[in-house]
Every structure is written in C-alpha cells, then in structure tokens.
Amino acid sequence: MILKSNVKETMHLSGVIYKSMIKLVKQLLFIIVLIFVVKSNLVNADVYGGGFWEVIGLGNMPCQEFTSKSEESGYKELGAVWLSGFMSGVNFTSSDVYDITRGEDIYMLTDLVIKRCGEHPDKLLSDIASQIVYKRYGDKNFTATKDLENK
C-alpha cells in the first residue's frame, strides 16, 4: 500500500515537473523569438552611418516645422546653436576629423540646413544635418557656400 502511494506521488510529482518544464520551455522560446525579432528590426533600421544614436533637442523637430519657424525672430539663431553642438559632437566622436565645418560660417551651414529642409519637409532636422556631415566626409570639396549658390 505504501509502495502504491509512493508511486502515485512520484507520478503526480513527475507530471507537475513535466508541466512546469513545458511552461518554462514555451517561455524561453517566446523570449528567444522576441529577441530575434527585436534584433532583426534594429539591424535593419535605416540610420546614417550604420549606428544608433539619440537625437536631443531641436534635432527631433520635423523640417517643415523648423523651416516655418526659422523665419521667426531668433529661431534661425537657435538652429545655428543646435547645429554648432551637433557639429561639435561629430568632431568629438570622429577620430579622423578635426573640424567637420572646415571653418565655414555656422549661419551659412544653417542656411544650407534650411534649404535642404525645404526640399525634404518630412525629414527631421537631425536627418538633414547628418546628410550634410556624410556629404562632407565623402566630398572634400563640398562647401555650404557652393551648395547654396546652386539653387
């Protein structure tokens, strides 16, 4: 009788362990699939330079809004200040660049950003600034002055 009882308890305990293990395996599979999906989305994200970075401040503003506000008093200056910080960040984080602006007037660069924003109103201000930076990396003769003259 005791043997039957122990066998029953062992069978019951085995069933509980089996159900717990199945539940754990399902949770692990869910987590693995979730990680794979998230990682796949991150790897395929369309970002300039192939990296990830968080835009802080004015750079999150859509170009359409920035372009309309840049006509207001003081807003172009605010854009120039943000762009100065953005370009300084590029200088700071790039081992092969001393000054990405190459000494060009920041207001000239801001005018170029405003021009490009007008051409691409759906993009963010930071997208346009990034494009200008990567254009400068690829074309050593690129200047905002030349670009603005080619209207």
NORHUNOR-V309642 format. One record per backbone hydrogen bond with DSSP energy under -1.0 kcal/mol. CO is the residue of the C=O (numbers start at 0). NH is the residue of the N-H. Records with the same first field share a line. If there is no record, write none. Layout:
CO = NH  NH
This chain:
0 = 4
1 = 5
2 = 6
3 = 7
4 = 8
5 = 9
6 = 10
7 = 11
8 = 12
9 = 13
10 = 14
11 = 15
12 = 16
13 = 17
14 = 18
15 = 19
16 = 20
17 = 21
18 = 22
19 = 23
20 = 24
21 = 25
22 = 26
23 = 27
24 = 28
25 = 29
26 = 30
27 = 31
28 = 32
29 = 33
30 = 34
31 = 35
32 = 36
33 = 37
34 = 38
35 = 39
36 = 40
37 = 41
38 = 42
39 = 43
41 = 44
44 = 46
46 = 49
56 = 59
57 = 60
58 = 125
60 = 124
61 = 65
62 = 66
63 = 67
64 = 68
65 = 69
68 = 71
71 = 74
73 = 77
74 = 78
75 = 79
76 = 80
77 = 81
78 = 82
79 = 83
80 = 84
81 = 85
82 = 86
83 = 87
84 = 88
85 = 89
86 = 90
87 = 91
88 = 92
89 = 93
98 = 101
100 = 103
104 = 108
105 = 109
106 = 110
107 = 111
108 = 112
109 = 113
110 = 114
111 = 115
112 = 116
113 = 117
114 = 118
115 = 119
119 = 122
120 = 63
122 = 62
123 = 127
124 = 128
125 = 129
126 = 130
127 = 131
128 = 132
129 = 133
130 = 134
131 = 135
132 = 136
133 = 137
134 = 138
138 = 141
142 = 146
143 = 147
144 = 148
145 = 149
148 = 150
